[in-house]
């Protein structure tokens, strides 16, 4: 699939400005003054083309089937809600901004991003946070004509709720929940009008071992979310405390056939990940583990199986219009061992019920790459592909960036503008790898075999000035391929790499070669990721790509080595020498 997009629906992301118009006649506004020239140099990017070609996405798919994952790339911790014939889904985004992407579908297969929940700079403060802090595991619910997203801002305020009447936004300012500790809160609206919050937190007393956590539940006021009952422990540690289960988290509560079903992840978000079920007659418990747990895992399968989907868990359930149940959950697609650069992705599977107990997989079941479609009217494919193999070009011809674009941490001031079909970036002293606010804009890497290329116009003022394209996992794990100049004033292309905190934030220079075009001329730069290896190219024009460095170590961008909870971003940057 090859797509070139020139038009997008304009949503106000990246700190949009709300404009109010009054009724009646008004005078014509005075012409706006011309913007003052920037004191720093600028880089102009004509487009960003992304392409992915994973063999698993070449498997044939009939009209009655669909591909898994439904959201490829860094879309972890999914939560879903059904409203009439519509489904809405949100994901974690940590300290990437805009935060908490929200998607819409009518068939559970074709999804369109309609907004970002965190899309105003004053909603949260990510200053000084590492990439894998910030917003964890949102839950979306709908009740009484209002959408709710409950979430944790880790190291930046704690638990909070935001609301909206339109899921595309605008969303309210955070309603902070100082009485709710820990992470991964979720809301449950019972049929009697009572409202409950579940969350992961420390257990009663001292933890007995590393990873010993508990799921707590309490009733809260439906308007203020203030607790109106004491919190009780719904799950202590996990299914069986004697076996020292770890990281019980991501709880959701459902009422099915008069019973309360508590679903939670157990085992940590890695190869031992699983989903477990407990049952109670009351929303406050006591909850009894079902003997056939876990209801979802891949940890019982051979590690050396072909094209594995691993680390599955953190599920949320929904029921379609035909009465069938479905689960969205996270999983990963390693290219070797437990190494993957694409982050945790969103998968879909049917849920079967047996005597009030849901099940997604049985022991030995393999999560398939192709699933049967839900029995729902098929919807047109979204303009932006979210799974399968495709090529997609962002051409920067609108007034706002497309919704899938991200930066690192929330910018105090915008470092970009869209002008004459180009993305113009201010070259900032905070570069890629800085804990501040780099001038960096990117999209997710959605394939193991992926490439991204761009064309940049940039005239450096110093040998440390640089603009180009980057593969970025976090501040301490990235490659940056940039146009710069030598000490004697000639155009060069420099490849920098950072693989851990022990390396300077600017990384180490892997390669430095003469640029294929002179200073003042545009230059094409390209990154090609091939599982454990990654290649870098430049070109003056067309497809006459010249290698800058081949066969570099791509595993430094994997979650296994880089750590954290995010996936790799591919995008453009500009940085200056500073003072």
N, C-alpha and C positions, 0 to 999 in steps of 0.2 A: 504494500500500500504506500503510495507516494502522495503527499498532501502538501500544498503550499497555501498558506492562509494569509489573506490580505485584510480580512475583516473579522472582528470579534465583537460580541456584545460587550459594551463598556460597563464594567463594574468598578466601583470606586475603591480600588486597593491601594496599598502603599501610601496611606495617609491622605486619602482624598478629602476634598473640601466640600462641605455641604453648602448649598446655595438656596436661599429662601427668596421667593418672589412675592411681592404684595400686589393686590388687585388695584385697578385704576390706571390712569395714564401716568407715565413717568418720563422724565427727560432722558434724552439719549446720553449714555455714559460718555465721559471724556475718554479719548484714546489712552490706553495704558502706556505708561512710559516704557521705553526699550529697556530690556534687562541689562544691568551692569555687567561688563565683561568679567569673567571669572579670573581670579588672581592666579589660579593654578592651571596647568595644561589640561586639555581635554582629549579623550579618545572617542572616536566615532566608529560605531559598528553598524554595518549595513544589514546584517541578518545573523541568525544562528540556525543552522541546520542540524537536526539530530536524526540519527538512523540506528535502528536495532535489528539484528538478524540472528535470533536464537534458533537452533535447529528444532527445539521442542515446539516452537510456534509454527513450524511447517507441517505439523501433523494435520491430516485432513479433518475438517469439521463440517458435519452435515447441517442442514437447516434446523434440525431439532437438537443441535448440540451447541456448546459454547466453550470458550477457553478458560482455563484456570492458570494463573490468578485473574480475577476480574479487574483488579487494579495492580498493574505490574510496577515494580520499583518501590521506593520508600513511601509506603502508605500503611503504617503499622496501626495496631490497636483499634480495629474498626468497631464502630457502634452504629446501629441501624434502627430506624423507626418507620412505621407505615402510617400514612395519613390518607384515608380513602384509597385511591388507586395509585398513590405516589409513595415512593420510598426515598428516604434521605439517609445519608451515611457521612460520618465524620471520622477523621484520623488524627493521631498525635502528630505534632510538628516540632516540639521541643523549642529551641530558640531560633528557629527559622521564622521569617516574617514575610508576608502575612501568615498568620497561624491558624491552625485547625481548618483545613480545607473541608468544604461541604459539597456533597454530590447529590444529584437527583437521578432517579430512574423510574421507569414504569414496568420493566420486565426483569429487574435484578441482574441484568447482563450488560446492557448498554448504559453507561453512566456519563453524566455531564457535570463538570464542576460549575456550580452556580454562585459560589462566593467563598469567602474566608471569614470565619467567625471573629478572629482577632485581626482587624484591618485598620485600626486607628492607633497612632503611636502612643496616645495617652491611656490606652486600655491596660497595658501591662508594662513593666520595666524589666528588660533583660540585660541591663548594663552589667558588664563584668562576668556574665555567666558563660560557662563553657557550652559547647553546642548541644550536648545531650542533657542539659537541665531544662528549665522552662516548663512548657505545657505537656503534661503526661496524660495519656489514656482518657480522652473525653468520652462522655456518655450523652447521647441525644435522646430526648423524650418529647412527646407532644401531649398536652392536656388542656382542655378548655379553651381551645383556639390559640394556644401559646406554645411555641417551641422553647425547650430548655436545653442548654448544654451546661453540664456540670463537669468540673475539671480541677486539676491541681496545677498551680504555678510553683514549681519546685525551686526553692531558694529565691522566690520573688513574690511572696505574699501568701502562699498556702492555697487552700481550697476556695472555690468560688463558683457562682452560677451566673450565666448570662441568658437573656431571654430575647425573643423576637416573635413578631406575628408573621413575618415573611422569612423563610429560611435563607433566602439570599441576602438578608440583612435590610436595614442596619440592626446589629445586635446591641443590647444595652451595655452600659458600663458594668464591670464586675460587681456582683453582690457577694461580699466576702463572708466566709463561714469560719470565723475564728474558733468556734467550738468543735469543729470537725478537724481532726488531725490526720496525719498520714497522707496517703495518696489514693488514686483510683476511686474517687467517689462516684456513686450512681444514685439515681432517683427512682423510686417506685411509688406510683399513684395507685392506691387500692380502690376497690369498687365502693367502699364505704366513705370515701372522701379523705381518708387519712393518707399522709405522705411520709415516706421513709427515706433515709439516706443510709446507704451501705458504704463502707470504705475499708481499705487496708490500713492497719496501724500496728504499732507494737503490741505484743500480747500483755495480758495482765501480769504484773510482777516483772521479773527479769527474764529476758529471752534465754531459752535453754540451750541454744546453739545458733550458729551463724545461719541466717535466713529464716529463723523462727518469727513468723508474723501471724496476725490474726485478722479475720474479717469481723467488723463491728457493724451493728445496725441500731438505729434509733428513730423514733417518730419525731418529725419536725413540723413546725407551723407551715401551712400551705402558702402563706404570703411572704413571711419573713425568713423562713427556713431556720428559725431558731429552734433548738431542741425543746420538745415538750415531754420527753420521756428520757429516762436514763439509758445510756448506751449499753447494749449487751453483746457478748461475744457470740457470734453465729458460728464461726469456725476458728478453732485454736490450732494453728500450725498447718493443718491440712486434714486429709482423710483419717490418718492414724498417727497420733503424736509419737507413739513409741518407735515409729520408723523415721522420725525426724524429717518430715516433709518440709520443703523450703518454698518461700515466696508465694504464699497464697495471695492472690491479687485479682484485680479486674472483676469484682463481683457484680452480678446482675440478678435481680429477683423477678420472677414471673408467677402468675397465678393461673394454674391449669387444672380444670376439673375440681375446683375447690381446694387444691393443695398448693402450697407455696414451694416453688422450685428455685433453689439458689444455685447458680452456676458460677464457677470461678476458675481461674487459671492456677496451676500448681506446677512446681518444678523449675521455675525460672525461664526466661525467654530465650532458651537455647535448645540443644538437642533433647533435653529431658522434659521439655515443655509438655503440658497436657491440660485437658479441661475436665473438671470434676463436677458432680452433682450431689446436692444434699436436699432433703425433703423435710417440710414441717407442716403442721396444721395451723400455725399462726405466723404472721410476718416477723414476730420477734422470737420465733423458735419455740422449743429446741429443734435444731436441724440434725437430721440423721443421714450419714453418708449412704449412698446406694451401694450395694455389694458389687455391682458390675462396673465400677469405675476403673479407669477413666473412660469417659465417653468419646474422647478425641485425643489421639497422640500418634506419633510415628516413631517413638523411641524404642519400640519392640521390633523394628525392622533392621535388616542388615545395613551396616554403614556404607558398604561398598556397592549398593544397588545403583543401577543406572538412572541418571536424570532425577535425583531425589528431590522431594519436597520435604523439608524438615522443620523442626522447631515449632510445630503447629500448636495453637492455643489462643487464649484471650478471645473467646467467642462471644458473640451476641446473637440472639435469635429474633426472627420475625415470622409472621404467618401471612401467606399470600391470600389473594382474594378467593382462591379455590379451596382454602382450608389447609393447604400444605405448609409445613414448617421448613425454614431454611436457617442456616447459620453462616454468618460472616466471621472470619477469624484470620489471624496472621500466620504466615509461614515464610520460609526462605528457600531459595534455590541455589545451593552451593555449587561452585565449579570444581572444587576439590576440597576434601576434608570438610571443615566447617567454614570455609572461606567463601564469602560472597560480598560483592560491592554494591549490590542493588538494594540493600536494606531489607527490612521485613515488609512483606507484601500482603494484600488483601485477597483472600480466597473465599469461595462459596461452595457449600455442600448442602444436600438435603438432610433434614432431621427426621428420623423415625421415632415414634413413641410406642412404648410397650409398657402397659400398666402404669401410665403416668410418668414414665422415665424416658427422657430424650436420649437419642444416640446418634452420633455423627459417623464414627468408625467403630468397627469391631476389631478385636485383636488380629493383627496381621493384615488389615486393610491398608491399601496404599491410596493416598490422596491422588486422584487422577489429574492429568493435565487437560483433559477434555471431559466435560460433564454434560448430562442431559439438561436441556433448558427447562426452566419452570413453565408450567402450562399457562402462560400469560401472553397477551398479544405482543408480538415482537415489535420493538421500537426501532426507529432509524438510528444508525450508528452516529455517535457524536463526531463533531468536526475535529476534535482533538482525540486521537486514539489513546487508549489507556491500557491496552494489552495487545498481544500479537506482534508480528513484525511490521514495521512501518518506517517511513521517512517523513519528517515534518519540519517545516521551515517557519520560523517566526521572523516576519519582515518589518516589524515596528512601524506600521502605518496608521495605527490608531493613537488616541490621546492618552491612553492608559496602558500599562503593561497587561498582557494576558494573565488570567488568574493563577496559572500554574507556575509563574515565576516567583522566585524567592530571593531574599538576601539573608545575611547572618546578623541576628539580633535586630532590635527595632531601631531604625535610624532616628536620631534627634533632628537631622536635616537631610532632605533628599539629596542624593549625590548624582542624580541622573535627570534627563529630560528626553522626551521623544520629539524629534524635529526632522521634518523633511524625509520621512522614511528611514531615519537612523536613530539608534540608541546612543545618546551622548552621555558619557561617564566623566565625572570630575575625578581627576587623579588625586587621591588623598594620601596623606602620610601614613594612615593606617592601611597597611597592605594585607594581602592574603596571608593568613597566619597570625595577624594581630588580634589580641583579645578585645579590641575596640570595635569600630564600625568601618570595615573595609568597603571600598567602592567595588562591590562584587554582586552580580545578579546572575541567577542560574536557574536551570530546570533539573529535574531528577533524572538520573541514569536508570533506565527501565529494563535494560537487557545486559546479560553477561557479555555479549558481543555487541558493542555499541561504538558509535563514533559521533563526534560533534565537530563542526568547523564553522568559521566565521571569517569576515573580512574587516580589518581594522585600519583606520587612518589615525596616525598618532605621531606627533613631533615632540620627542622628549627634550626637556630643557637641561637634563643632567643625566649622567651615566647610570644613576640609580632610578630614574624614571622608567616606567614600564607599563605596557598595556597589552592584553592578549586574552588567552583562553585558559581555563583551569579545570582540573579534576580535583574536587575538594570534598573530603570526608569530615574533617574537623580542623581546628586551628593548627594541630600538630600532625596532620596527615593529609598532604596534598601534593599535586604537581601543578606548576604554573609555567606556561609557555608564552613568553612575552616579547614584543618588539621593544627594543631599547637602543642605546647608542654606546659606542666604545669611548674610551678616554680621549681618542683623537677625533671624535665627532662623526664616526661612520655608523650606519645602521647595522644593528646586530639582532639576532634572535637568541634569547637566553632561556634555557630550561632549568627551573629550580625544583627541588624536591625537599620535602620535610617528612621525616618518618619517626616522630617521637619528640617528646618534650626536651630530650637532651640536645637536639639540634636547635640552633638559633631560629627565631620566628621567621626570618627571611629564607630559611632553608639553606641547602647546599647547592652549588651550581653543578648540574649534571653535564650540560653541554652549552657551548657558546659559539655560534657560527655567524658568518656574514649573512645579512638579510638578503633575500632574493630580490628585493626592490630597494631603491635608494630612499634616504630620508625624505619625507614629504609625500611619498607614494603609498597607496594602500597595499596591504599585505594580507594574504590568506594564511590562517593558522588552523591546524587540525590535530585532534586527539583521537586515537583508535584504541579502544579497550578490547582485549582478547582473553577474557578470563584472567589467568595469573600474570599476563604480560600486557604491556601498554606501549604504544608507539606515538611518536610526535613528528609532525611534518610542517613545512611551510611551502608557499607557492606565490609567485608574483601575479599569475593570472591563470585562468582556466583550471585544469586538473593536472598541471605539471608539478606534482607534489615532489618536493625534495625532503629526504629524511633529515631530521634533526637528531633524533635518538630513537633506536629501535630496541624492542625486547626489554624495556625497563620493568621493574618489579611492580605489578599492579596490586599484589596482595597487601601492600602497606595501606591500601584504601579499604580493605575488607574489615568488617566488624570484628573478626577474630583477632586482628592485629591492631587496628586503630582504636578498638573499644567503643563504648557508648551504644546508642540505640538508633542511630540514623543511617542513611545510605549516602552514596556518593552523589554529588551535584556536579553538573557540567555547565559551565557558563563563562561569562566575560568579566574582566576586571581592569582597573587602572589604578596605578599608585605612583606617588611622587617621592622624591628624596626627602621632602619635609624641610624643616628649618635646620 
